[in-house]
Amino acid sequence: MGKTYVFVNQKGGVGKTTSALNLGAYMADEGKRVLLVDFDSQANLSSGVGAKQRPGVYELLAGTATAQEAVRITAVPRLHVIPSSIDLAGAAVELIDHEERDLFLKKALAPLKSEYDFILIDCPPSLGVLTLNGMAAADDVLIPMQCEYFAMEGLNLLLRTIQRIQRSLNKSLGIGGIFFTMYDPRSRLAQDVVRQVSAYFTDKVFSTIIPRNIRLSEAPSCGQPILLYDPHCSGARAYQSLAREVLLRLQEKEEGKKDVA
């Protein structure tokens, strides 16, 4: 059974979509079967892998396409995607009055869980019904965090939301980890944020830090993950390192469970 991660941060522009895309690409490069789910009506993740065809996630939720019909291949071997479209914005409104509005995505992805090692869900930069669906469908939350003061305040709000989801929708939802993005080592504030968050959350913070890198910003316009666009730049090396760290952390967690058993 595959592991499902959801990328969440209510603040926009923190590298959430970039992280979902590139982490997935490098997981696939490590030999894992990976499915990206673009659950944001802006469809940036879809365009970032050159996949904006229909049917996609909206049709999947609407019941006009099966999970298998919504999946698209990408240029990266073993990396697949369920693309999004602007129609998903309408779906958010349509779901509001539905009795099980927060469980639609979980049910829609259920047939695919056994086909992939990892399912990575990219959500909108808000804590609305689409993001709640993402957290209800996931095993763990991955939190990309920009190195600035207001990001710390947003992190506290997000953690309270996760606790609420754990109580009401998904009791097994965990925090897979926090990682820093757009890091500028010349910034004293960035250094302070990394130090404070790492000290407070200790084992929840990944050691890999994603730097500010122009090549990471350019790659989506070519419909490519950084793995294909410029695998030798600093951003590519960082995401490769993060992918390996995520896989290692998960492996250690699974081995720990076996030891306890």
Salt bridges, closest charged atoms under 4 A:
GLU30 OE2 - ARG244 NE 2.77
GLU59 OE2 - ARG54 NH1 3.25
ASP87 OD2 - ARG54 NH1 2.55
GLU100 OE1 - LYS107 NZ 2.27
ASP117 OD1 - ARG33 NH2 3.24
ASP122 OD1 - LYS16 NZ 2.94
ASP139 OD2 - LYS113 NZ 3.38
ASP140 OD2 - LYS3 NZ 2.93
GLU148 OE2 - LYS11 NZ 3.12
ASP184 OD1 - ARG186 NE 3.04
ASP192 OD1 - ARG195 NH2 2.22
GLU218 OE1 - ARG215 NH1 2.71
ASP230 OD2 - ARG215 NE 2.86
GLU254 OE2 - LYS257 NZ 3.88
